């Protein structure tokens, strides 16, 4: 089957499931709809059993010896998978990362003002990335940026955990702080 035919049918690559008449293998290890093993039987016999029950014959593992097929209601199976995915997504916690930028030549009152914002973010349960941007000749002395972040950290110690120490990444010195667990 070409990719063009796949798209025209509206099927996704991940949705390619071999079932019913599309199964070309003669001998299959077949599992019943209640989970019991029906043994190794011919495809035609398995199709007949599935049709009698009004279900589908779905190839589960084509690479096994012999390949494994299962008799099931495929639309119900697909619906249950989608339901599980939605439930998992609903329970997923999204981590928000806020960024607070400093410079090497920052005044003490500016540091306290930006630290106040970082404290607010941490109190809201957000992660904070502290960054110092190195300009021009400051690139020759990245320890200046590390010193700035090392002056900031003691002001945040009581509300956050240090995830990663001050380290250089390109033109930035970064430090990552997470909120304290309650």
PEBELKA-V225643 format. One record per residue. RES is the residue in one small letter. PHI is phi in degrees with one decimal (999 if undefined). NEAR is the number of other C-alpha atoms within 10 Angstrom. Layout:
RES_PHI_NEAR, RES_PHI_NEAR
This chain:
x_999_5, x_-82.8_6, x_-65.3_8, x_-61.5_8, x_-63.2_10, x_-60.3_13, x_-68.9_11, x_-68.0_8, x_-83.3_8, x_78.7_9, x_-95.1_11, x_-90.6_9, x_-61.3_10, x_-70.6_6, x_-89.9_9, x_-71.2_9, x_-116.3_13, x_-88.1_16, x_-147.3_18, x_51.8_20, x_-69.5_12, x_-73.8_11, x_-73.9_18, x_-107.0_10, x_-87.9_13, x_-74.3_12, x_-108.6_18, x_-132.6_25, x_-90.0_21, x_-109.9_26, x_-106.9_21, x_-76.9_17, x_-69.0_16, x_-97.6_9, x_95.0_11, x_-75.2_10, x_-87.3_12, x_-91.5_14, x_93.3_12, x_-92.4_16, x_-133.9_13, x_-73.2_14, x_-60.9_21, x_-61.6_16, x_-65.1_13, x_-65.0_25, x_-62.6_20, x_-64.2_12, x_-63.0_16, x_-63.9_21, x_-65.7_14, x_-61.8_9, x_-86.8_13, x_73.3_11, x_-119.4_18, x_-105.8_22, x_-102.4_28, x_-114.5_24, x_-77.2_22, x_-88.1_17, x_-134.1_14, x_-70.7_14, x_-87.2_9, x_-70.7_10, x_-116.7_10, x_-74.0_15, x_-57.9_17, x_-102.6_19, x_-125.0_26, x_-130.4_27, x_-89.5_27, x_-157.9_20, x_-87.5_16, x_-64.6_16, x_-64.9_11, x_-67.2_10, x_-60.2_11, x_-64.8_12, x_-62.1_11, x_-63.3_12, x_-61.8_12, x_-61.2_12, x_-62.5_12, x_-64.3_12, x_-61.4_11, x_-63.4_12, x_-64.2_11, x_-64.9_10, x_-68.1_11, x_-66.3_9, x_-83.9_8, x_-73.9_9, x_-99.1_7, x_-92.3_8, x_-94.0_9, x_-99.6_11, x_-112.7_16, x_-104.0_16, x_-117.0_15, x_-121.4_15, x_-102.6_14, x_-127.5_21, x_-123.6_19, x_-68.0_19, x_-104.4_11, x_-90.4_11, x_-77.4_10, x_-62.8_11, x_-68.2_9, x_-68.9_11, x_-61.9_18, x_-63.7_13, x_-64.2_10, x_-72.0_16, x_-65.4_18, x_-58.4_13, x_-64.9_15, x_-62.2_25, x_-62.7_20, x_-62.3_13, x_-61.6_20, x_-65.3_21, x_-65.7_14, x_-80.6_11, x_88.6_17, x_-93.3_19, x_-83.8_22, x_-125.2_24, x_-108.3_18, x_-96.3_23, x_-132.3_25, x_-118.8_25, x_-90.6_19, x_-95.8_21, x_-109.6_13, x_45.9_7, x_-68.7_8, x_-64.9_16, x_-62.3_15, x_-74.1_10, x_-129.2_11, x_-66.3_20, x_-64.0_16, x_-63.4_18, x_-66.9_26, x_-64.6_22, x_-61.7_12, x_-60.5_21, x_-67.8_24, x_-70.3_14, x_-77.9_13, x_-77.2_18, x_-55.0_19, x_-59.7_9, x_-76.1_16, x_-110.0_18, x_-53.8_14, x_-76.8_11, x_-117.3_16, x_-145.7_22, x_-105.5_17, x_-80.3_16, x_-79.6_14, x_-143.2_12, x_-68.5_15, x_-64.4_23, x_-145.4_17, x_-84.5_18, x_-134.0_10, x_68.0_10, x_-90.0_15, x_-116.0_21, x_-108.8_25, x_-115.7_22, x_-141.3_21, x_-116.5_20, x_-124.1_24, x_-113.2_19, x_-68.9_22, x_-69.4_14, x_-76.1_8, x_-93.2_3
